[in-house]
Amino acid sequence: MGAVVDWYDFFLYGIVAGLLFGDLFFPGASPAVGTLAAWATFGVGFLFRPLGGIVFGHFGDRLGRKRMLVLTMLIMGVASTLIGVLPTYAQAGLWAPVLLVVLRAAQGFAVGGEWGGAALMAVENAPAKWRSLYSSGVQVGASVGLLLATLITKVMSGSTSDAAFRAWGWRIPFLVSAFLVIVGLVIRAKVEESEVFTKEVAAKAADVKPRVPLIAAVKSNPKGFFAIIGLRFVELFTFYGVTTFGLAYGTDELGLDRDSLLNVNLAVGGLAIITIPAFAYLADRFGRRRIYCSGAAIGVLSAVPYFWAMETGSLVLIIACAVLLVNIAHDMAVSVQQSLFTDMFGPEYRYSGAGVGYQLASAIGGGFTPLIAGSLVIWADGSWYLVAGYFALGCAISFLVALRMGGGDETAGVPKAVRPHSAATESATA
């Protein structure tokens, strides 16, 4: 439930930025350049995600997961609500885009600590046999956040005139986040701290704990830390390629109906509530690496069909291909990331190790995906061929990294010292 609130705010920005922020906050530029500027502010949030991962990971490893999760939600809620009352360029001049960038940076900083803490709370409280299934709820929460952000944007877009939506309708979804944050804070305040943390980390003497958990994490498994970056390309390229870039490309370049493309987001967001736990269940039974490689391979094969479907204008074909990219390729990958990434590090530094590695990948492969894709479209005179190749390449990298991870499915890329089936961790998660 906490992930729903945080990701609602983060995804909402991407949806509205692709539709309106170029005109509202960068009106002096051409439409194409204004959209690129809006994508640049979108990417700023991702640049600050590693910083959030470092800060919240450090204190999460030393003070506990729960406190950090409450703080990340509070920061996210305040930033999103303020975006809802932010003056536009016509009202405040250059201060408008400057403040927009600052608030987007705050969003990125907050969500930088969100995934690591939520993943650990889920994994460390899960039965040892079903870590992927139980922890997949973190990603289901993200999908529900996308679903809610898309739904409320669609309602406001459909129930107001285009002029009204541009004037004030886009603000309502951001203001709603204030209510959602209150609900989320109440829920998180009642959650118990991870038992693994209280028994294996908090109980240790201060001189035994790593002074800088991030450094200890990287030293313990440097290959795993950097492998996370390559593994996440399939997730980042497929998701933001469809839900964010695809929305803007379809409306701006192909002249497709805005509400129809919002329906695509609703379809994949709703279906993910089923597909993510389903793939996580299969991963726990048949191996996480198999699921990951299968998803990445499907991503490679689905990039060109997706853009071809966009070019035809057929909503049925667009949804079908979007399902291949998001609900198959993307959801296969994210269904196992929580257990796969956190298992790479010991409990005393895994918030930092898994969290920072995860967010560093977001900054490299996620935040600027729409900006890079938009630039490739301009370079190719409006064509999508280079973008499709770019997305396929990212999925291919993830496939090769997952394929080359050594060991069995449950210990792939995990040093013996921190493998999840060691006696200490097994007893803590049983």
GIURZI-V289530 format. One record per pair of residues at least 12 apart in sequence whose C-alpha atoms are under 7 Angstrom apart, sorted by sequence separation. I is the first residue (numbers start at 1). J is the second residue. D is the distance in Angstrom with one decimal. If there is no record, write none. Layout:
i;j;d
I;J;D
I;J;D
This chain:
i;j;d
22;34;4.3
56;68;6.1
122;134;6.5
123;135;5.3
306;318;6.4
342;354;5.4
22;35;4.7
122;135;4.8
156;169;5.8
341;354;5.6
247;261;6.0
373;387;5.5
22;37;6.6
306;321;4.9
22;38;5.1
119;135;6.3
305;321;6.5
306;322;6.4
18;35;6.8
21;38;5.7
83;100;6.9
119;138;6.4
302;321;6.8
18;38;7.0
83;103;6.9
118;138;6.5
153;173;6.5
17;38;5.8
152;173;6.1
243;265;5.8
302;324;6.5
302;325;6.2
79;103;5.3
299;325;5.6
79;106;6.3
14;42;6.3
79;107;6.2
76;106;7.0
299;329;5.1
76;107;5.2
298;329;5.6
295;328;6.2
296;329;5.7
76;110;5.6
295;329;3.9
75;110;5.9
295;330;6.6
73;110;7.0
295;332;5.2
72;110;4.6
295;333;6.1
72;111;6.6
292;332;6.0
72;113;6.4
291;332;5.9
292;333;5.0
72;114;6.2
69;114;6.2
69;117;6.2
288;336;6.2
65;117;5.3
275;327;6.4
279;332;5.8
283;336;7.0
264;319;5.6
268;323;6.0
272;327;5.8
276;331;5.3
280;335;4.9
57;113;6.5
65;121;7.0
271;327;6.9
275;331;6.6
276;332;6.8
279;335;6.1
280;336;5.9
44;101;6.9
48;105;5.8
52;109;4.3
56;113;5.1
254;311;7.0
256;313;6.8
51;109;6.3
52;110;6.0
268;326;6.6
277;335;6.5
45;104;5.1
49;108;4.8
53;112;4.6
268;327;6.2
272;331;6.9
276;335;5.2
41;101;5.7
44;104;6.6
45;105;4.6
48;108;5.1
49;109;4.9
52;112;4.3
53;113;4.7
250;310;6.8
44;105;5.9
48;109;5.0
51;112;7.0
52;113;5.2
45;107;6.1
46;108;5.6
49;111;6.4
50;112;6.0
234;296;5.8
25;88;5.6
26;89;6.9
41;104;7.0
45;108;4.0
49;112;4.0
24;88;5.7
25;89;4.9
24;89;6.2
234;299;6.8
6;73;6.1
125;194;6.5
344;413;6.9
6;76;6.5
124;194;6.3
125;195;7.0
344;414;4.8
9;80;6.1
25;96;6.4
343;414;7.0
25;97;5.5
124;196;6.0
346;418;5.0
121;194;5.7
345;418;5.6
344;418;6.6
344;419;6.9
343;419;6.5
307;384;6.7
343;420;5.7
242;322;6.5
304;388;5.4
303;388;5.2
85;171;6.9
84;171;4.5
238;325;5.5
239;326;5.7
84;172;6.8
238;326;6.0
303;391;6.4
303;392;5.9
84;174;4.8
83;174;6.7
84;175;5.4
239;330;6.5
238;330;6.1
300;392;4.4
81;174;5.4
299;392;6.6
80;174;5.7
81;175;5.0
235;330;4.7
300;395;5.4
81;177;6.3
234;330;6.5
299;395;5.7
300;396;6.1
10;107;6.7
80;177;6.7
81;178;6.0
235;333;6.3
297;395;7.0
235;334;6.8
296;395;5.1
297;396;6.9
77;177;6.2
296;396;6.5
77;178;5.9
296;398;6.2
297;399;6.3
296;399;5.1
77;181;5.7
6;111;6.8
154;259;6.3
293;399;5.1
74;181;7.0
73;181;6.7
154;262;6.5
293;402;6.1
292;402;6.8
293;403;6.5
150;262;6.4
289;402;6.4
70;185;6.3
150;265;6.6
151;266;6.8
150;266;6.4
70;188;6.3
147;266;5.5
224;344;6.4
289;409;5.4
288;409;5.6
147;269;5.0
287;409;5.1
288;410;6.9
146;269;6.1
147;270;6.3
287;410;6.8
144;269;6.4
245;370;5.0
143;269;5.1
66;193;5.7
65;193;6.7
217;345;6.3
225;353;6.7
229;357;6.6
143;272;6.2
228;357;6.0
229;358;6.8
232;361;6.5
236;365;6.3
237;366;6.7
241;370;6.8
253;382;6.7
143;273;6.7
228;358;6.4
236;366;5.1
226;357;6.8
229;360;7.0
140;272;6.8
217;349;5.6
225;357;5.6
229;361;4.4
233;365;6.0
237;369;6.7
64;197;6.8
140;273;5.4
216;349;6.8
217;350;6.7
3;138;6.2
7;142;5.3
11;146;5.9
214;349;6.5
217;352;7.0
218;353;6.5
140;276;6.6
213;349;4.7
217;353;5.0
4;141;4.5
8;145;3.9
12;149;5.1
3;141;5.0
4;142;5.4
7;145;5.2
8;146;5.7
11;149;6.7
214;352;5.0
3;142;5.8
7;146;6.9
213;352;6.1
214;353;5.7
1;141;6.2
4;144;5.9
5;145;6.4
8;148;6.6
136;276;6.6
4;145;4.5
8;149;5.4
136;277;5.8
133;277;5.7
136;280;6.5
201;347;6.9
133;280;4.7
201;348;5.4
132;280;5.2
133;281;5.2
132;281;7.0
197;347;6.9
132;283;7.0
133;284;7.0
61;213;6.9
132;284;6.1
238;391;7.0
130;284;5.9
237;391;5.7
58;213;6.0
129;284;7.0
58;214;6.9
237;394;6.7
234;394;5.9
233;394;5.2
234;395;4.2
233;395;6.0
234;398;5.8
233;398;5.9
232;398;6.6
230;397;6.2
231;398;4.4
9;177;6.7
230;398;5.3
231;401;6.2
230;401;6.3
231;402;6.5
227;401;6.7
5;180;6.0
5;181;6.3
5;184;6.5
2;184;5.3
1;184;6.6
2;188;6.8
224;413;5.7
224;414;7.0
221;415;6.6
139;334;6.7
136;335;5.3
136;336;6.9
132;335;6.7
135;338;6.1
132;336;5.2
135;339;6.8
132;338;6.9
132;339;5.4
131;339;5.9
123;338;7.0
123;339;6.1
119;338;5.3
18;244;6.7
15;244;5.9
19;248;6.3
14;244;6.0
18;248;5.2
196;428;5.7
117;351;6.4
116;351;5.5
116;354;6.5
116;355;4.3
115;355;6.7
113;355;7.0
112;359;6.0
61;348;5.8
61;349;5.7
61;351;5.8
60;351;6.3
61;352;6.9
57;351;4.8
58;352;5.8
57;352;4.1
54;352;6.2
57;355;6.4
128;426;6.7
53;352;6.7
128;429;5.5
53;355;5.5
54;356;5.8
127;429;5.9
128;430;5.4
53;356;4.7
126;429;6.4
127;430;5.4
125;429;6.4
124;429;6.0
50;356;5.6
53;359;6.3
50;359;4.8
49;359;5.4
50;360;5.1
49;363;6.8
46;362;6.1
47;363;5.0
46;363;4.6
46;367;4.9
43;367;4.1
42;367;6.5
43;368;5.0
39;370;6.2
40;371;6.3
39;371;5.2
36;371;5.9
36;374;6.7
